[in-house]
Amino acid sequence: MSELTHPLAARTSRAHADDQTAKRAHVSRAPSFTQLVYAHFAWWREMQDGAGHREAAEAYADDLTRFEQRHGEVVSAFWCSHVESGAALTEKKRALPWLAPVSTFHRESDWATQHAPDIARELHRCDEIAVRARIVLKGVRQRICLRLVMASAAHLLSLVDGRAAHTDEAKTKAALDEEREALDATHKYYCEAANGQAQIVYFTGMVFVAALISIVAGLFLTFGSASPVYAALIAGAAGAVVSVIQRINAGQFDLEYDVGWPYAFFLGGLRPLIGGSFALAIAFAFKSGVLHLPLAPGTNPAKNAGQEHFALVVIGFLAGFSERFAQDTLAAVAQTAIPAKTPAAAAAKPNKK
């Protein structure tokens, strides 16, 4: 009998220990937002019924505390009164105080909107904008965009709650139309903010490569023999930078901002590289004699060399500033280097059958 008692006691002890471990793990693990919504709804119904029990209130307070420990403080929230649905915006502070907090949008209402596809569609737009803003935007613009999303989600959930309470359907439809317009404005704000951030990254890559080109070309200017050509290279890179700045100021410069900052940095670095390449090719065309500079003839060789130097710098800047100018100039170079056949030469060539 004792031989059976000890294994049973050991198994009972281990089972009790496993149960205690599971309970501790359950207590320490942060609840999902779905569990928080259910806890809040149970607490709210208890408050409305006047039951006076504190179990639901304590359970909700405990879930909220553990939820905020994981995701940050709930700075804005909306809880439906008639259905188990809700939305919340949390902000979690970072270790460094000067960094912007991590904002996260939470929503749970799929079971409440299964009979309201029009509202569910707009709530899905809220999720989509929130995901994009969470990943693409940074700092203040991210916080503004997520707060706008939270405001629209709260209004949409109030419409779901209103339908559950059997409110006027015409008023619900009118309010839904207004929220569609608000979400359109939020999406527009996101696009403009994301494009502005991408422009900053693009400009950073552009200036970095332009500075690198200027340093390398400056070394050739100091120690090389073809100084006017490399001066034109610097002018071409500068022209490309000025061209982009002008387009940004005019509001005519849009970028693909959902691909991440490395791609925008790479594209920005290509712009002065292309402008400098155009300027370099055109400068070599003039220096080699394929094209001729429209300069007034003079008897002073030093003065003529100075005029040629400044002319190549101006042409290099124009080549970097305007790709159309560079392409037209290079097309003229191609026509000069490979002249078109005359009609007599074409007639003299025998036809092969």
For each residue, the residues with C-beta under 8 A, 3 or more apart:
1: 4 5
2: 5 6
3: 6 7
4: 1 7 8
5: 1 2 8 9
6: 2 3 9 10
7: 3 4 10 11
8: 4 5 11 12
9: 5 6 12 13
10: 6 7 13 14
11: 7 8 14 15
12: 8 9 15 16
13: 9 10 16 17
14: 10 11 17 18
15: 11 12 18 19
16: 12 13 19 20
17: 13 14 20 21
18: 14 15 21 22
19: 15 16 22 23
20: 16 17 23 24
21: 17 18 24 25
22: 18 19 25 26
23: 19 20 26 27
24: 20 21 27 28
25: 21 22 28 29
26: 22 23 29
27: 23 24
28: 24 25 66
29: 25 26 66
30: 66 67 69 70 71
31: 35 36 39 63 66 67
32: 35 36
33: 36 37 67 86 88 106 107 108
34: 37 38 108
35: 31 32 38 39 63
36: 31 32 33 39 40 60 63 64 67 86 88
37: 33 34 40 41 79 84 85 86 108
38: 34 35 41 42 84
39: 31 35 36 42 43 56 59 60 63 64
40: 36 37 43 44 60 64 79 86
41: 37 38 44 45 79 80 84 86
42: 38 39 45 46 56 59 60
43: 39 40 46 47 56 57 59 60
44: 40 41 47 48 79 81
45: 41 42 48 49 56
46: 42 43 49 51 53 56 57
47: 43 44 50 57
48: 44 45
49: 45 46
50: 47
51: 46
52:
53: 46 56 57
54: 57 58
55: 58 59
56: 39 42 43 45 46 53 59 60
57: 43 46 47 53 54 60 61
58: 54 55 61 62
59: 39 42 43 55 56 62 63
60: 36 39 40 42 43 56 57 63 64
61: 57 58 64 65
62: 58 59 65 66
63: 31 35 36 39 59 60 66 67
64: 36 39 40 60 61 67 68 74
65: 61 62 68 69
66: 28 29 30 31 62 63 69 70
67: 30 31 33 36 63 64 70 71 74
68: 64 65 71 72 73 74 90
69: 30 65 66
70: 30 66 67
71: 30 67 68 90 92 104 106
72: 68 90 91 92 93 101 102 104
73: 68 90 91 92
74: 64 67 68 77 88 89 90
75: 89 90 91
76: 88 89 147 150 154
77: 74 86 87 88 89
78: 86 87 88 153 154 157 158
79: 37 40 41 44 85 86
80: 41 83 84 85 86 109 112 157 158 160 161 164
81: 44 161 165
82: 161 164 165
83: 80 109 111 112 160 161 164
84: 37 38 41 80 108 111 112
85: 37 79 80 108 109 111 112 113 157 160 161
86: 33 36 37 40 41 77 78 79 80 107 108 109 157
87: 77 78 105 106 107 108 109 126 150 153 154 157
88: 33 36 74 76 77 78 105 106 107 150
89: 74 75 76 77 103 104 105 106 146 147 150
90: 68 71 72 73 74 75 103 104 106
91: 72 73 75 101 102 103 104 143
92: 71 72 73 101 102 104
93: 72 97 101
94: 97 99 100 101 102
95: 99
96: 99
97: 93 94
98:
99: 94 95 96
100: 94 138 139 140 142 143
101: 72 91 92 93 94 143
102: 72 91 92 94
103: 89 90 91 134 142 143 146
104: 71 72 89 90 91 92 134
105: 87 88 89 126 127 130 134 146 149 150 153
106: 33 71 87 88 89 90
107: 33 86 87 88 123 126 127 153
108: 33 34 37 84 85 86 87
109: 80 83 85 86 87 112 113 120 123 157 160
110: 113 114 120
111: 83 84 85 114
112: 80 83 84 85 109 116 157 160 164
113: 85 109 110 116 117 119 120 123 160
114: 110 111 120
115:
116: 112 113 119 120 159 160 163
117: 113 120 121
118: 121 122 176
119: 113 116 122 123 156 159 160 176
120: 109 110 113 114 116 117 123 124
121: 117 118 124 125
122: 118 119 125 126 152 156 176 179 180 183
123: 107 109 113 119 120 126 127 153 156 157
124: 120 121 127 128
125: 121 122 128 129 183 187
126: 87 105 107 122 123 129 130 149 152 153 156 183
127: 105 107 123 124 130 131
128: 124 125 131 132
129: 125 126 132 133 145 149 183 186 187 190
130: 105 126 127 133 134 146 149
131: 127 128 134 135
132: 128 129 135 136 137 190 194 258
133: 129 130 136 137 142 145 146 149 190
134: 103 104 105 130 131 137 142 146
135: 131 132
136: 132 133 190 194 197 257 258
137: 132 133 134 141 142 145 190 193 194 197
138: 100 141 142 197
139: 100 142 143
140: 100 143 144
141: 137 138 144 145 193 196 197
142: 100 103 133 134 137 138 139 145 146
143: 91 100 101 103 139 140 146 147
144: 140 141 147 148 189 193
145: 129 133 137 141 142 148 149 186 189 190 193
146: 89 103 105 130 133 134 142 143 149 150
147: 76 89 143 144 150 151
148: 144 145 151 152 182 185 186 189
149: 105 126 129 130 133 145 146 152 153 186
150: 76 87 88 89 105 146 147 153 154
151: 147 148 154 155 182
152: 122 126 148 149 155 156 179 182 183 186
153: 78 87 105 107 123 126 149 150 156 157
154: 76 78 87 150 151 157 158
155: 151 152 158 159 175 179 182
156: 119 122 123 126 152 153 159 160 176 179
157: 78 80 85 86 87 109 112 123 153 154 160 161
158: 78 80 154 155 161 162
159: 116 119 155 156 162 163 172 175 176 179
160: 80 83 85 109 112 113 116 119 156 157 163 164
161: 80 81 82 83 85 157 158 164 165
162: 158 159 165 167 172
163: 116 159 160 166 167 169 172
164: 80 82 83 112 160 161
165: 81 82 161 162
166: 163
167: 162 163 171 172
168: 171 172
169: 163 172 173
170: 173 174
171: 167 168 174 175
172: 159 162 163 167 168 169 175 176
173: 169 170 176 177
174: 170 171 177 178
175: 155 159 171 172 178 179
176: 118 119 122 156 159 172 173 179 180
177: 173 174 180 181
178: 174 175 181 182
179: 122 152 155 156 159 175 176 182 183
180: 122 176 177 183 184
181: 177 178 184 185
182: 148 151 152 155 178 179 185 186
183: 122 125 126 129 152 179 180 186 187
184: 180 181 187 188
185: 148 181 182 188 189
186: 129 145 148 149 152 182 183 189 190
187: 125 129 183 184 190 191
188: 184 185 191 192
189: 144 145 148 185 186 192 193
190: 129 132 133 136 137 145 186 187 193 194
191: 187 188 194 195 257
192: 188 189 195 196
193: 137 141 144 145 189 190 196 197
194: 132 136 137 190 191 197 198 257 258
195: 191 192 198 199 254 255 257
196: 141 192 193 199 200
197: 136 137 138 141 193 194 200 201 257
198: 194 195 201 202 255 256 257 261 264
199: 195 196 202 203 248 253 255
200: 196 197 203 204
201: 197 198 204 205 261 264 265 268
202: 198 199 205 206 244 255 264 265 267 268
203: 199 200 206 207 244 245 248 268
204: 200 201 207 208 265 268
205: 201 202 208 209 264 265 266 267 268 269
206: 202 203 209 210 240 241 244 268 269 271 272
207: 203 204 210 211 241 268
208: 204 205 211 212 268 269
209: 205 206 212 213 237 268 269 270 271 272 273
210: 206 207 213 214 237 238 240 241 272
211: 207 208 214 215
212: 208 209 215 216
213: 209 210 216 217 233 234 237 272 273 276
214: 210 211 217 218 234 237 238
215: 211 212 218 219
216: 212 213 219 220
217: 213 214 220 221 230 231 233 234 276
218: 214 215 221 222 230 234
219: 215 216 222 223 224
220: 216 217 223 224 226 227 230
221: 217 218 224 227 230 231 234
222: 218 219
223: 219 220
224: 219 220 221 227 230
225:
226: 220 229 230 287
227: 220 221 224 230 231 309
228: 231 232 283 287 308 309 312 313
229: 226 232 233 280 283 284 287 312
230: 217 218 220 221 224 226 227 233 234
231: 217 221 227 228 234 235 309 312 313 316
232: 228 229 235 236 279 280 282 283 312 313 315 316 319
233: 213 217 229 230 236 237 276 279 280 283 316
234: 213 214 217 218 221 230 231 237 238 276 316
235: 231 232 238 239 279 313 314 316 317 320
236: 232 233 239 240 272 275 276 277 278 279 280 316 317 319 320
237: 209 210 213 214 233 234 240 241 272 273 275 276 279 320
238: 210 214 234 235 241 242 272 317 320
239: 235 236 242 243 275 279 316 317 318 319 320 321 322
240: 206 210 236 237 243 244 271 272 274 275 276 320 321
241: 206 207 210 237 238 244 245 271 272
242: 238 239 245 246 321
243: 239 240 246 247 275 320 321 322
244: 202 203 206 240 241 247 248 253 271
245: 203 241 242 248 249
246: 242 243 249 250
247: 243 244 250 252 253
248: 199 203 244 245 251 253
249: 245 246
250: 246 247 253
251: 248
252: 247
253: 199 244 247 248 250
254: 195
255: 195 198 199 202 264 267
256: 198 259 263 264
257: 136 191 194 195 197 198 264
258: 132 136 194
259: 256 263 264
260: 263 264
261: 198 201 264 265
262: 265 266
263: 256 259 260 266 267
264: 198 201 202 205 255 256 257 259 260 261 267 268
265: 201 202 204 205 261 262 268 269
266: 205 262 263 269 270
267: 202 205 255 263 264 270 271
268: 201 202 203 204 205 206 207 208 209 264 265 271
269: 205 206 208 209 265 266 272 273
270: 209 266 267 273 274
271: 206 209 240 241 244 267 268 274 275
272: 206 209 210 213 236 237 238 240 241 269 275 276 320
273: 209 213 237 269 270 276 277
274: 240 270 271 277 278 323
275: 236 237 239 240 243 271 272 278 279 319 320 321 323 326
276: 213 217 233 234 236 237 240 272 273 279 280 320
277: 236 273 274 280 281
278: 236 274 275 281 282 319 320 323 326 330
279: 232 233 235 236 237 239 275 276 282 283 315 316 317 319 320 326
280: 229 232 233 236 276 277 283 284 316
281: 277 278 284 285 330 333
282: 232 278 279 285 286 291 315 316 319 326 329 330 333
283: 228 229 232 233 279 280 286 287 312 315 316
284: 229 280 281 287 288
285: 281 282 288 290 291 329 330 333
286: 282 283 289 290 291 292 293 308 311 312 315
287: 226 228 229 283 284 312
288: 284 285
289: 286 292
290: 285 286 333 336 337
291: 282 285 286 329 332 333 336
292: 286 289
293: 286 308 311 312
294:
295: 304 307 308 311
296: 307
297: 304
298: 303 304 307
299:
300: 303 304
301: 304 305
302: 305 306
303: 298 300 306 307
304: 295 297 298 300 301 307 308
305: 301 302 308 309
306: 302 303 309 310
307: 295 296 298 303 304 310 311
308: 228 286 293 295 304 305 311 312
309: 227 228 231 305 306 312 313
310: 306 307 313 314
311: 286 293 295 307 308 314 315
312: 228 229 231 232 283 286 287 293 308 309 315 316
313: 228 231 232 235 309 310 316 317
314: 235 310 311 317 318
315: 232 279 282 283 286 311 312 318 319 329
316: 231 232 233 234 235 236 239 279 280 282 283 312 313 319 320
317: 235 236 238 239 279 313 314 320 321
318: 239 314 315 321 322 325 326
319: 232 236 239 275 278 279 282 315 316 322 325 326 329
320: 235 236 237 238 239 240 243 272 275 276 278 279 316 317 326
321: 239 240 242 243 275 317 318 325
322: 239 243 318 319 325 326
323: 274 275 278 326 327
324: 327 328
325: 318 319 321 322 328 329
326: 275 278 279 282 318 319 320 322 323 329 330
327: 323 324 330 331
328: 324 325 331 332
329: 282 285 291 315 319 325 326 332 333
330: 278 281 282 285 326 327 333 334
331: 327 328 334 335
332: 291 328 329 335 336
333: 281 282 285 290 291 329 330 336 337
334: 330 331 337 338
335: 331 332 338 339 340
336: 290 291 332 333 339
337: 290 333 334
338: 334 335
339: 335 336
340: 335
341: 345 346
342: 345 346
343: 346 347
344: 347 348
345: 341 342 348 349
346: 341 342 343 349
347: 343 344
348: 344 345
349: 345 346
350:
351:
352:
353:
